[in-house]
Amino acid sequence: MMQGIIKKLTDKNFGFITQEGEEKDLFFHANELDGVDFSELSEGDNVTFEVSDTPKGPAATKVKKA
């Protein structure tokens, strides 16, 4: 599991996670949340996640509050 911080949330049920030492933020969709509802997340929350390759590049999956 990797760790990061929620940088941005949108009203379209997706957001972005920033990781220390990484230039690019990781996309995640509400469908990839594990044990938490999208409405329970806030920008600045610490999360754990896994990274999967998608046709649009890497994305966070199995996102949980840390």
mmCIF file as Biopython writes it, N, C-alpha, C and O atoms, coordinates in Angstrom:
data_model
#
loop_
_atom_site.group_PDB
_atom_site.id
_atom_site.type_symbol
_atom_site.label_atom_id
_atom_site.label_alt_id
_atom_site.label_comp_id
_atom_site.label_asym_id
_atom_site.label_entity_id
_atom_site.label_seq_id
_atom_site.pdbx_PDB_ins_code
_atom_site.Cartn_x
_atom_site.Cartn_y
_atom_site.Cartn_z
_atom_site.occupancy
_atom_site.B_iso_or_equiv
_atom_site.auth_seq_id
_atom_site.auth_asym_id
_atom_site.pdbx_PDB_model_num
ATOM 1   N N  . MET A ? 1  ? 0.841   -1.192 0.000   1.0 0.0 1  A 1 
ATOM 2   C CA . MET A ? 1  ? 0.000   0.000  0.000   1.0 0.0 1  A 1 
ATOM 3   C C  . MET A ? 1  ? 0.881   1.249  0.000   1.0 0.0 1  A 1 
ATOM 4   O O  . MET A ? 1  ? 1.911   1.310  0.673   1.0 0.0 1  A 1 
ATOM 5   N N  . MET A ? 2  ? 0.451   2.223  -0.763  1.0 0.0 2  A 1 
ATOM 6   C CA . MET A ? 2  ? 1.144   3.501  -0.815  1.0 0.0 2  A 1 
ATOM 7   C C  . MET A ? 2  ? 0.350   4.505  0.008   1.0 0.0 2  A 1 
ATOM 8   O O  . MET A ? 2  ? -0.812  4.269  0.340   1.0 0.0 2  A 1 
ATOM 9   N N  . GLN A ? 3  ? 0.986   5.631  0.336   1.0 0.0 3  A 1 
ATOM 10  C CA . GLN A ? 3  ? 0.318   6.664  1.118   1.0 0.0 3  A 1 
ATOM 11  C C  . GLN A ? 3  ? 0.359   7.985  0.385   1.0 0.0 3  A 1 
ATOM 12  O O  . GLN A ? 3  ? 1.295   8.275  -0.360  1.0 0.0 3  A 1 
ATOM 13  N N  . GLY A ? 4  ? -0.679  8.787  0.610   1.0 0.0 4  A 1 
ATOM 14  C CA . GLY A ? 4  ? -0.732  10.106 0.009   1.0 0.0 4  A 1 
ATOM 15  C C  . GLY A ? 4  ? -1.778  10.957 0.697   1.0 0.0 4  A 1 
ATOM 16  O O  . GLY A ? 4  ? -2.363  10.565 1.706   1.0 0.0 4  A 1 
ATOM 17  N N  . ILE A ? 5  ? -2.001  12.136 0.127   1.0 0.0 5  A 1 
ATOM 18  C CA . ILE A ? 5  ? -2.957  13.102 0.668   1.0 0.0 5  A 1 
ATOM 19  C C  . ILE A ? 5  ? -3.905  13.509 -0.449  1.0 0.0 5  A 1 
ATOM 20  O O  . ILE A ? 5  ? -3.478  13.754 -1.577  1.0 0.0 5  A 1 
ATOM 21  N N  . ILE A ? 6  ? -5.194  13.581 -0.131  1.0 0.0 6  A 1 
ATOM 22  C CA . ILE A ? 6  ? -6.163  14.035 -1.129  1.0 0.0 6  A 1 
ATOM 23  C C  . ILE A ? 6  ? -5.907  15.509 -1.419  1.0 0.0 6  A 1 
ATOM 24  O O  . ILE A ? 6  ? -5.998  16.359 -0.533  1.0 0.0 6  A 1 
ATOM 25  N N  . LYS A ? 7  ? -5.587  15.789 -2.673  1.0 0.0 7  A 1 
ATOM 26  C CA . LYS A ? 7  ? -5.272  17.161 -3.082  1.0 0.0 7  A 1 
ATOM 27  C C  . LYS A ? 7  ? -6.508  17.891 -3.579  1.0 0.0 7  A 1 
ATOM 28  O O  . LYS A ? 7  ? -6.705  19.068 -3.276  1.0 0.0 7  A 1 
ATOM 29  N N  . LYS A ? 8  ? -7.347  17.186 -4.350  1.0 0.0 8  A 1 
ATOM 30  C CA . LYS A ? 8  ? -8.507  17.830 -4.973  1.0 0.0 8  A 1 
ATOM 31  C C  . LYS A ? 8  ? -9.642  16.831 -5.078  1.0 0.0 8  A 1 
ATOM 32  O O  . LYS A ? 8  ? -9.436  15.673 -5.443  1.0 0.0 8  A 1 
ATOM 33  N N  . LEU A ? 9  ? -10.850 17.292 -4.751  1.0 0.0 9  A 1 
ATOM 34  C CA . LEU A ? 9  ? -12.067 16.505 -4.951  1.0 0.0 9  A 1 
ATOM 35  C C  . LEU A ? 9  ? -12.984 17.286 -5.874  1.0 0.0 9  A 1 
ATOM 36  O O  . LEU A ? 9  ? -13.031 18.514 -5.806  1.0 0.0 9  A 1 
ATOM 37  N N  . THR A ? 10 ? -13.713 16.592 -6.736  1.0 0.0 10 A 1 
ATOM 38  C CA . THR A ? 10 ? -14.641 17.256 -7.650  1.0 0.0 10 A 1 
ATOM 39  C C  . THR A ? 10 ? -16.071 16.856 -7.307  1.0 0.0 10 A 1 
ATOM 40  O O  . THR A ? 10 ? -16.298 15.940 -6.516  1.0 0.0 10 A 1 
ATOM 41  N N  . ASP A ? 11 ? -17.021 17.544 -7.905  1.0 0.0 11 A 1 
ATOM 42  C CA . ASP A ? 11 ? -18.430 17.188 -7.700  1.0 0.0 11 A 1 
ATOM 43  C C  . ASP A ? 11 ? -18.867 16.085 -8.660  1.0 0.0 11 A 1 
ATOM 44  O O  . ASP A ? 11 ? -20.052 15.759 -8.736  1.0 0.0 11 A 1 
ATOM 45  N N  . LYS A ? 12 ? -17.915 15.512 -9.392  1.0 0.0 12 A 1 
ATOM 46  C CA . LYS A ? 12 ? -18.219 14.435 -10.339 1.0 0.0 12 A 1 
ATOM 47  C C  . LYS A ? 12 ? -17.687 13.093 -9.850  1.0 0.0 12 A 1 
ATOM 48  O O  . LYS A ? 12 ? -17.451 12.182 -10.643 1.0 0.0 12 A 1 
ATOM 49  N N  . ASN A ? 13 ? -17.500 12.978 -8.529  1.0 0.0 13 A 1 
ATOM 50  C CA . ASN A ? 13 ? -17.087 11.717 -7.892  1.0 0.0 13 A 1 
ATOM 51  C C  . ASN A ? 13 ? -15.700 11.228 -8.288  1.0 0.0 13 A 1 
ATOM 52  O O  . ASN A ? 13 ? -15.476 10.023 -8.400  1.0 0.0 13 A 1 
ATOM 53  N N  . PHE A ? 14 ? -14.780 12.144 -8.498  1.0 0.0 14 A 1 
ATOM 54  C CA . PHE A ? 14 ? -13.384 11.755 -8.646  1.0 0.0 14 A 1 
ATOM 55  C C  . PHE A ? 14 ? -12.505 12.809 -8.004  1.0 0.0 14 A 1 
ATOM 56  O O  . PHE A ? 14 ? -12.961 13.898 -7.656  1.0 0.0 14 A 1 
ATOM 57  N N  . GLY A ? 15 ? -11.242 12.466 -7.853  1.0 0.0 15 A 1 
ATOM 58  C CA . GLY A ? 15 ? -10.314 13.399 -7.236  1.0 0.0 15 A 1 
ATOM 59  C C  . GLY A ? 15 ? -8.885  13.030 -7.574  1.0 0.0 15 A 1 
ATOM 60  O O  . GLY A ? 15 ? -8.619  12.170 -8.414  1.0 0.0 15 A 1 
ATOM 61  N N  . PHE A ? 16 ? -7.971  13.710 -6.889  1.0 0.0 16 A 1 
ATOM 62  C CA . PHE A ? 16 ? -6.548  13.506 -7.127  1.0 0.0 16 A 1 
ATOM 63  C C  . PHE A ? 16 ? -5.811  13.387 -5.799  1.0 0.0 16 A 1 
ATOM 64  O O  . PHE A ? 16 ? -6.125  14.076 -4.828  1.0 0.0 16 A 1 
ATOM 65  N N  . ILE A ? 17 ? -4.828  12.499 -5.782  1.0 0.0 17 A 1 
ATOM 66  C CA . ILE A ? 17 ? -4.011  12.241 -4.600  1.0 0.0 17 A 1 
ATOM 67  C C  . ILE A ? 17 ? -2.587  12.675 -4.913  1.0 0.0 17 A 1 
ATOM 68  O O  . ILE A ? 17 ? -2.056  12.373 -5.981  1.0 0.0 17 A 1 
ATOM 69  N N  . THR A ? 18 ? -1.976  13.386 -3.975  1.0 0.0 18 A 1 
ATOM 70  C CA . THR A ? 18 ? -0.587  13.781 -4.128  1.0 0.0 18 A 1 
ATOM 71  C C  . THR A ? 18 ? 0.272   12.907 -3.220  1.0 0.0 18 A 1 
ATOM 72  O O  . THR A ? 18 ? -0.133  12.536 -2.119  1.0 0.0 18 A 1 
ATOM 73  N N  . GLN A ? 19 ? 1.469   12.588 -3.712  1.0 0.0 19 A 1 
ATOM 74  C CA . GLN A ? 19 ? 2.412   11.779 -2.950  1.0 0.0 19 A 1 
ATOM 75  C C  . GLN A ? 19 ? 3.697   12.565 -2.776  1.0 0.0 19 A 1 
ATOM 76  O O  . GLN A ? 19 ? 4.154   13.237 -3.700  1.0 0.0 19 A 1 
ATOM 77  N N  . GLU A ? 20 ? 4.275   12.480 -1.591  1.0 0.0 20 A 1 
ATOM 78  C CA . GLU A ? 20 ? 5.541   13.150 -1.345  1.0 0.0 20 A 1 
ATOM 79  C C  . GLU A ? 20 ? 6.608   12.584 -2.276  1.0 0.0 20 A 1 
ATOM 80  O O  . GLU A ? 20 ? 6.747   11.368 -2.406  1.0 0.0 20 A 1 
ATOM 81  N N  . GLY A ? 21 ? 7.352   13.467 -2.916  1.0 0.0 21 A 1 
ATOM 82  C CA . GLY A ? 21 ? 8.426   13.043 -3.797  1.0 0.0 21 A 1 
ATOM 83  C C  . GLY A ? 21 ? 7.996   12.711 -5.214  1.0 0.0 21 A 1 
ATOM 84  O O  . GLY A ? 21 ? 8.838   12.374 -6.047  1.0 0.0 21 A 1 
ATOM 85  N N  . GLU A ? 22 ? 6.703   12.798 -5.508  1.0 0.0 22 A 1 
ATOM 86  C CA . GLU A ? 22 ? 6.196   12.506 -6.853  1.0 0.0 22 A 1 
ATOM 87  C C  . GLU A ? 22 ? 5.704   13.791 -7.505  1.0 0.0 22 A 1 
ATOM 88  O O  . GLU A ? 22 ? 5.031   14.602 -6.869  1.0 0.0 22 A 1 
ATOM 89  N N  . GLU A ? 23 ? 6.043   13.969 -8.772  1.0 0.0 23 A 1 
ATOM 90  C CA . GLU A ? 23 ? 5.629   15.170 -9.496  1.0 0.0 23 A 1 
ATOM 91  C C  . GLU A ? 23 ? 4.152   15.166 -9.862  1.0 0.0 23 A 1 
ATOM 92  O O  . GLU A ? 23 ? 3.453   16.162 -9.677  1.0 0.0 23 A 1 
ATOM 93  N N  . LYS A ? 24 ? 3.681   14.031 -10.385 1.0 0.0 24 A 1 
ATOM 94  C CA . LYS A ? 24 ? 2.300   13.958 -10.880 1.0 0.0 24 A 1 
ATOM 95  C C  . LYS A ? 24 ? 1.353   13.453 -9.805  1.0 0.0 24 A 1 
ATOM 96  O O  . LYS A ? 24 ? 1.673   12.532 -9.053  1.0 0.0 24 A 1 
ATOM 97  N N  . ASP A ? 25 ? 0.180   14.075 -9.748  1.0 0.0 25 A 1 
ATOM 98  C CA . ASP A ? 25 ? -0.871  13.605 -8.852  1.0 0.0 25 A 1 
ATOM 99  C C  . ASP A ? 25 ? -1.558  12.398 -9.489  1.0 0.0 25 A 1 
ATOM 100 O O  . ASP A ? 25 ? -1.582  12.257 -10.711 1.0 0.0 25 A 1 
ATOM 101 N N  . LEU A ? 26 ? -2.112  11.538 -8.648  1.0 0.0 26 A 1 
ATOM 102 C CA . LEU A ? 26 ? -2.808  10.341 -9.122  1.0 0.0 26 A 1 
ATOM 103 C C  . LEU A ? 26 ? -4.312  10.558 -9.120  1.0 0.0 26 A 1 
ATOM 104 O O  . LEU A ? 26 ? -4.881  11.031 -8.136  1.0 0.0 26 A 1 
ATOM 105 N N  . PHE A ? 27 ? -4.943  10.212 -10.221 1.0 0.0 27 A 1 
ATOM 106 C CA . PHE A ? 27 ? -6.398  10.251 -10.356 1.0 0.0 27 A 1 
ATOM 107 C C  . PHE A ? 27 ? -7.008  9.096  -9.569  1.0 0.0 27 A 1 
ATOM 108 O O  . PHE A ? 27 ? -6.425  8.015  -9.501  1.0 0.0 27 A 1 
ATOM 109 N N  . PHE A ? 28 ? -8.182  9.321  -8.973  1.0 0.0 28 A 1 
ATOM 110 C CA . PHE A ? 28 ? -8.976  8.214  -8.437  1.0 0.0 28 A 1 
ATOM 111 C C  . PHE A ? 28 ? -10.450 8.521  -8.636  1.0 0.0 28 A 1 
ATOM 112 O O  . PHE A ? 28 ? -10.861 9.681  -8.646  1.0 0.0 28 A 1 
ATOM 113 N N  . HIS A ? 29 ? -11.241 7.465  -8.796  1.0 0.0 29 A 1 
ATOM 114 C CA . HIS A ? 29 ? -12.692 7.594  -8.959  1.0 0.0 29 A 1 
ATOM 115 C C  . HIS A ? 29 ? -13.373 7.002  -7.731  1.0 0.0 29 A 1 
ATOM 116 O O  . HIS A ? 29 ? -12.829 6.109  -7.081  1.0 0.0 29 A 1 
ATOM 117 N N  . ALA A ? 30 ? -14.559 7.501  -7.419  1.0 0.0 30 A 1 
ATOM 118 C CA . ALA A ? 30 ? -15.319 7.019  -6.254  1.0 0.0 30 A 1 
ATOM 119 C C  . ALA A ? 30 ? -15.525 5.508  -6.295  1.0 0.0 30 A 1 
ATOM 120 O O  . ALA A ? 30 ? -15.631 4.880  -5.242  1.0 0.0 30 A 1 
ATOM 121 N N  . ASN A ? 31 ? -15.583 4.912  -7.481  1.0 0.0 31 A 1 
ATOM 122 C CA . ASN A ? 31 ? -15.751 3.457  -7.599  1.0 0.0 31 A 1 
ATOM 123 C C  . ASN A ? 31 ? -14.563 2.695  -7.015  1.0 0.0 31 A 1 
ATOM 124 O O  . ASN A ? 31 ? -14.671 1.501  -6.734  1.0 0.0 31 A 1 
ATOM 125 N N  . GLU A ? 32 ? -13.435 3.373  -6.832  1.0 0.0 32 A 1 
ATOM 126 C CA . GLU A ? 32 ? -12.217 2.720  -6.342  1.0 0.0 32 A 1 
ATOM 127 C C  . GLU A ? 32 ? -12.018 2.891  -4.839  1.0 0.0 32 A 1 
ATOM 128 O O  . GLU A ? 32 ? -10.961 2.542  -4.314  1.0 0.0 32 A 1 
ATOM 129 N N  . LEU A ? 33 ? -13.022 3.426  -4.141  1.0 0.0 33 A 1 
ATOM 130 C CA . LEU A ? 33 ? -12.910 3.598  -2.694  1.0 0.0 33 A 1 
ATOM 131 C C  . LEU A ? 33 ? -13.155 2.270  -1.989  1.0 0.0 33 A 1 
ATOM 132 O O  . LEU A ? 33 ? -13.939 1.442  -2.454  1.0 0.0 33 A 1 
ATOM 133 N N  . ASP A ? 34 ? -12.479 2.079  -0.869  1.0 0.0 34 A 1 
ATOM 134 C CA . ASP A ? 34 ? -12.574 0.831  -0.111  1.0 0.0 34 A 1 
ATOM 135 C C  . ASP A ? 34 ? -12.936 1.158  1.341   1.0 0.0 34 A 1 
ATOM 136 O O  . ASP A ? 34 ? -12.087 1.612  2.108   1.0 0.0 34 A 1 
ATOM 137 N N  . GLY A ? 35 ? -14.195 0.927  1.713   1.0 0.0 35 A 1 
ATOM 138 C CA . GLY A ? 35 ? -14.613 1.129  3.091   1.0 0.0 35 A 1 
ATOM 139 C C  . GLY A ? 35 ? -14.920 2.561  3.470   1.0 0.0 35 A 1 
ATOM 140 O O  . GLY A ? 35 ? -15.046 2.872  4.654   1.0 0.0 35 A 1 
ATOM 141 N N  . VAL A ? 36 ? -15.043 3.437  2.491   1.0 0.0 36 A 1 
ATOM 142 C CA . VAL A ? 36 ? -15.362 4.842  2.754   1.0 0.0 36 A 1 
ATOM 143 C C  . VAL A ? 36 ? -16.209 5.371  1.599   1.0 0.0 36 A 1 
ATOM 144 O O  . VAL A ? 36 ? -16.009 4.979  0.449   1.0 0.0 36 A 1 
ATOM 145 N N  . ASP A ? 37 ? -17.150 6.256  1.903   1.0 0.0 37 A 1 
ATOM 146 C CA . ASP A ? 37 ? -17.950 6.898  0.861   1.0 0.0 37 A 1 
ATOM 147 C C  . ASP A ? 37 ? -17.246 8.161  0.390   1.0 0.0 37 A 1 
ATOM 148 O O  . ASP A ? 37 ? -16.535 8.807  1.160   1.0 0.0 37 A 1 
ATOM 149 N N  . PHE A ? 38 ? -17.445 8.511  -0.872  1.0 0.0 38 A 1 
ATOM 150 C CA . PHE A ? 38 ? -16.833 9.715  -1.432  1.0 0.0 38 A 1 
ATOM 151 C C  . PHE A ? 38 ? -17.200 10.940 -0.591  1.0 0.0 38 A 1 
ATOM 152 O O  . PHE A ? 38 ? -16.371 11.828 -0.391  1.0 0.0 38 A 1 
ATOM 153 N N  . SER A ? 39 ? -18.443 10.987 -0.099  1.0 0.0 39 A 1 
ATOM 154 C CA . SER A ? 39 ? -18.913 12.138 0.681   1.0 0.0 39 A 1 
ATOM 155 C C  . SER A ? 39 ? -18.191 12.274 2.025   1.0 0.0 39 A 1 
ATOM 156 O O  . SER A ? 39 ? -18.247 13.334 2.649   1.0 0.0 39 A 1 
ATOM 157 N N  . GLU A ? 40 ? -17.519 11.221 2.472   1.0 0.0 40 A 1 
ATOM 158 C CA . GLU A ? 40 ? -16.787 11.249 3.743   1.0 0.0 40 A 1 
ATOM 159 C C  . GLU A ? 40 ? -15.365 11.777 3.586   1.0 0.0 40 A 1 
ATOM 160 O O  . GLU A ? 40 ? -14.681 12.012 4.582   1.0 0.0 40 A 1 
ATOM 161 N N  . LEU A ? 41 ? -14.915 11.965 2.359   1.0 0.0 41 A 1 
ATOM 162 C CA . LEU A ? 41 ? -13.550 12.425 2.110   1.0 0.0 41 A 1 
ATOM 163 C C  . LEU A ? 41 ? -13.478 13.944 2.073   1.0 0.0 41 A 1 
ATOM 164 O O  . LEU A ? 41 ? -14.434 14.619 1.690   1.0 0.0 41 A 1 
ATOM 165 N N  . SER A ? 42 ? -12.328 14.468 2.477   1.0 0.0 42 A 1 
ATOM 166 C CA . SER A ? 42 ? -12.070 15.907 2.417   1.0 0.0 42 A 1 
ATOM 167 C C  . SER A ? 42 ? -10.678 16.130 1.856   1.0 0.0 42 A 1 
ATOM 168 O O  . SER A ? 42 ? -9.792  15.290 2.017   1.0 0.0 42 A 1 
ATOM 169 N N  . GLU A ? 43 ? -10.487 17.266 1.195   1.0 0.0 43 A 1 
ATOM 170 C CA . GLU A ? 43 ? -9.153  17.616 0.728   1.0 0.0 43 A 1 
ATOM 171 C C  . GLU A ? 43 ? -8.246  17.725 1.947   1.0 0.0 43 A 1 
ATOM 172 O O  . GLU A ? 43 ? -8.614  18.328 2.955   1.0 0.0 43 A 1 
ATOM 173 N N  . GLY A ? 44 ? -7.060  17.139 1.845   1.0 0.0 44 A 1 
ATOM 174 C CA . GLY A ? 44 ? -6.119  17.126 2.959   1.0 0.0 44 A 1 
ATOM 175 C C  . GLY A ? 44 ? -6.135  15.835 3.759   1.0 0.0 44 A 1 
ATOM 176 O O  . GLY A ? 44 ? -5.260  15.623 4.598   1.0 0.0 44 A 1 
ATOM 177 N N  . ASP A ? 45 ? -7.122  14.957 3.514   1.0 0.0 45 A 1 
ATOM 178 C CA . ASP A ? 45 ? -7.176  13.668 4.214   1.0 0.0 45 A 1 
ATOM 179 C C  . ASP A ? 45 ? -5.998  12.788 3.804   1.0 0.0 45 A 1 
ATOM 180 O O  . ASP A ? 45 ? -5.610  12.762 2.636   1.0 0.0 45 A 1 
ATOM 181 N N  . ASN A ? 46 ? -5.434  12.072 4.767   1.0 0.0 46 A 1 
ATOM 182 C CA . ASN A ? 46 ? -4.418  11.065 4.481   1.0 0.0 46 A 1 
ATOM 183 C C  . ASN A ? 46 ? -5.115  9.791  4.029   1.0 0.0 46 A 1 
ATOM 184 O O  . ASN A ? 46 ? -6.111  9.373  4.619   1.0 0.0 46 A 1 
ATOM 185 N N  . VAL A ? 47 ? -4.583  9.179  2.979   1.0 0.0 47 A 1 
ATOM 186 C CA . VAL A ? 47 ? -5.166  7.956  2.434   1.0 0.0 47 A 1 
ATOM 187 C C  . VAL A ? 47 ? -4.074  6.945  2.109   1.0 0.0 47 A 1 
ATOM 188 O O  . VAL A ? 47 ? -2.908  7.294  1.927   1.0 0.0 47 A 1 
ATOM 189 N N  . THR A ? 48 ? -4.487  5.680  2.040   1.0 0.0 48 A 1 
ATOM 190 C CA . THR A ? 48 ? -3.625  4.629  1.511   1.0 0.0 48 A 1 
ATOM 191 C C  . THR A ? 48 ? -4.292  4.110  0.240   1.0 0.0 48 A 1 
ATOM 192 O O  . THR A ? 48 ? -5.507  4.224  0.079   1.0 0.0 48 A 1 
ATOM 193 N N  . PHE A ? 49 ? -3.495  3.544  -0.654  1.0 0.0 49 A 1 
ATOM 194 C CA . PHE A ? 49 ? -4.027  3.118  -1.947  1.0 0.0 49 A 1 
ATOM 195 C C  . PHE A ? 49 ? -3.028  2.232  -2.658  1.0 0.0 49 A 1 
ATOM 196 O O  . PHE A ? 49 ? -1.878  2.099  -2.240  1.0 0.0 49 A 1 
ATOM 197 N N  . GLU A ? 50 ? -3.483  1.632  -3.733  1.0 0.0 50 A 1 
ATOM 198 C CA . GLU A ? 50 ? -2.621  0.902  -4.651  1.0 0.0 50 A 1 
ATOM 199 C C  . GLU A ? 50 ? -2.654  1.634  -5.984  1.0 0.0 50 A 1 
ATOM 200 O O  . GLU A ? 50 ? -3.561  2.428  -6.233  1.0 0.0 50 A 1 
ATOM 201 N N  . VAL A ? 51 ? -1.685  1.377  -6.832  1.0 0.0 51 A 1 
ATOM 202 C CA . VAL A ? 51 ? -1.626  2.024  -8.146  1.0 0.0 51 A 1 
ATOM 203 C C  . VAL A ? 51 ? -1.847  0.979  -9.228  1.0 0.0 51 A 1 
ATOM 204 O O  . VAL A ? 51 ? -1.232  -0.088 -9.214  1.0 0.0 51 A 1 
ATOM 205 N N  . SER A ? 52 ? -2.735  1.301  -10.168 1.0 0.0 52 A 1 
ATOM 206 C CA . SER A ? 52 ? -2.989  0.429  -11.319 1.0 0.0 52 A 1 
ATOM 207 C C  . SER A ? 52 ? -2.765  1.220  -12.597 1.0 0.0 52 A 1 
ATOM 208 O O  . SER A ? 52 ? -3.027  2.422  -12.651 1.0 0.0 52 A 1 
ATOM 209 N N  . ASP A ? 53 ? -2.282  0.538  -13.619 1.0 0.0 53 A 1 
ATOM 210 C CA . ASP A ? 53 ? -2.137  1.174  -14.928 1.0 0.0 53 A 1 
ATOM 211 C C  . ASP A ? 53 ? -3.476  1.136  -15.642 1.0 0.0 53 A 1 
ATOM 212 O O  . ASP A ? 53 ? -4.139  0.100  -15.683 1.0 0.0 53 A 1 
ATOM 213 N N  . THR A ? 54 ? -3.871  2.269  -16.205 1.0 0.0 54 A 1 
ATOM 214 C CA . THR A ? 54 ? -5.103  2.373  -16.984 1.0 0.0 54 A 1 
ATOM 215 C C  . THR A ? 54 ? -4.746  2.906  -18.364 1.0 0.0 54 A 1 
ATOM 216 O O  . THR A ? 54 ? -3.618  3.353  -18.571 1.0 0.0 54 A 1 
ATOM 217 N N  . PRO A ? 55 ? -5.676  2.869  -19.313 1.0 0.0 55 A 1 
ATOM 218 C CA . PRO A ? 55 ? -5.381  3.423  -20.640 1.0 0.0 55 A 1 
ATOM 219 C C  . PRO A ? 55 ? -4.975  4.903  -20.595 1.0 0.0 55 A 1 
ATOM 220 O O  . PRO A ? 55 ? -4.293  5.389  -21.497 1.0 0.0 55 A 1 
ATOM 221 N N  . LYS A ? 56 ? -5.395  5.614  -19.543 1.0 0.0 56 A 1 
ATOM 222 C CA . LYS A ? 56 ? -5.044  7.037  -19.415 1.0 0.0 56 A 1 
ATOM 223 C C  . LYS A ? 56 ? -3.860  7.264  -18.490 1.0 0.0 56 A 1 
ATOM 224 O O  . LYS A ? 56 ? -3.550  8.404  -18.147 1.0 0.0 56 A 1 
ATOM 225 N N  . GLY A ? 57 ? -3.198  6.191  -18.085 1.0 0.0 57 A 1 
ATOM 226 C CA . GLY A ? 57 ? -2.042  6.315  -17.199 1.0 0.0 57 A 1 
ATOM 227 C C  . GLY A ? 57 ? -2.333  5.744  -15.825 1.0 0.0 57 A 1 
ATOM 228 O O  . GLY A ? 57 ? -3.399  5.171  -15.598 1.0 0.0 57 A 1 
ATOM 229 N N  . PRO A ? 58 ? -1.377  5.900  -14.897 1.0 0.0 58 A 1 
ATOM 230 C CA . PRO A ? 58 ? -1.563  5.339  -13.559 1.0 0.0 58 A 1 
ATOM 231 C C  . PRO A ? 58 ? -2.740  5.978  -12.827 1.0 0.0 58 A 1 
ATOM 232 O O  . PRO A ? 58 ? -3.007  7.169  -12.989 1.0 0.0 58 A 1 
ATOM 233 N N  . ALA A ? 59 ? -3.440  5.184  -12.025 1.0 0.0 59 A 1 
ATOM 234 C CA . ALA A ? 59 ? -4.558  5.680  -11.220 1.0 0.0 59 A 1 
ATOM 235 C C  . ALA A ? 59 ? -4.547  4.965  -9.875  1.0 0.0 59 A 1 
ATOM 236 O O  . ALA A ? 59 ? -4.090  3.827  -9.768  1.0 0.0 59 A 1 
ATOM 237 N N  . ALA A ? 60 ? -5.057  5.647  -8.849  1.0 0.0 60 A 1 
ATOM 238 C CA . ALA A ? 60 ? -5.138  5.057  -7.516  1.0 0.0 60 A 1 
ATOM 239 C C  . ALA A ? 60 ? -6.364  4.150  -7.427  1.0 0.0 60 A 1 
ATOM 240 O O  . ALA A ? 60 ? -7.445  4.500  -7.901  1.0 0.0 60 A 1 
ATOM 241 N N  . THR A ? 61 ? -6.179  2.983  -6.815  1.0 0.0 61 A 1 
ATOM 242 C CA . THR A ? 61 ? -7.273  2.041  -6.588  1.0 0.0 61 A 1 
ATOM 243 C C  . THR A ? 61 ? -7.247  1.620  -5.121  1.0 0.0 61 A 1 
ATOM 244 O O  . THR A ? 61 ? -6.266  1.863  -4.417  1.0 0.0 61 A 1 
ATOM 245 N N  . LYS A ? 62 ? -8.324  0.989  -4.665  1.0 0.0 62 A 1 
ATOM 246 C CA . LYS A ? 62 ? -8.421  0.523  -3.275  1.0 0.0 62 A 1 
ATOM 247 C C  . LYS A ? 62 ? -8.082  1.648  -2.294  1.0 0.0 62 A 1 
ATOM 248 O O  . LYS A ? 62 ? -7.329  1.448  -1.341  1.0 0.0 62 A 1 
ATOM 249 N N  . VAL A ? 63 ? -8.648  2.830  -2.540  1.0 0.0 63 A 1 
ATOM 250 C CA . VAL A ? 63 ? -8.358  4.019  -1.730  1.0 0.0 63 A 1 
ATOM 251 C C  . VAL A ? 63 ? -9.093  3.924  -0.391  1.0 0.0 63 A 1 
ATOM 252 O O  . VAL A ? 63 ? -10.304 3.711  -0.349  1.0 0.0 63 A 1 
ATOM 253 N N  . LYS A ? 64 ? -8.338  4.084  0.703   1.0 0.0 64 A 1 
ATOM 254 C CA . LYS A ? 64 ? -8.888  4.041  2.067   1.0 0.0 64 A 1 
ATOM 255 C C  . LYS A ? 64 ? -8.360  5.234  2.851   1.0 0.0 64 A 1 
ATOM 256 O O  . LYS A ? 64 ? -7.277  5.745  2.566   1.0 0.0 64 A 1 
ATOM 257 N N  . LYS A ? 65 ? -9.137  5.677  3.847   1.0 0.0 65 A 1 
ATOM 258 C CA . LYS A ? 65 ? -8.622  6.680  4.776   1.0 0.0 65 A 1 
ATOM 259 C C  . LYS A ? 65 ? -7.525  6.037  5.608   1.0 0.0 65 A 1 
ATOM 260 O O  . LYS A ? 65 ? -7.646  4.890  6.038   1.0 0.0 65 A 1 
ATOM 261 N N  . ALA A ? 66 ? -6.456  6.786  5.830   1.0 0.0 66 A 1 
ATOM 262 C CA . ALA A ? 66 ? -5.327  6.256  6.614   1.0 0.0 66 A 1 
ATOM 263 C C  . ALA A ? 66 ? -5.569  6.440  8.103   1.0 0.0 66 A 1 
ATOM 264 O O  . ALA A ? 66 ? -4.729  6.055  8.917   1.0 0.0 66 A 1 
#
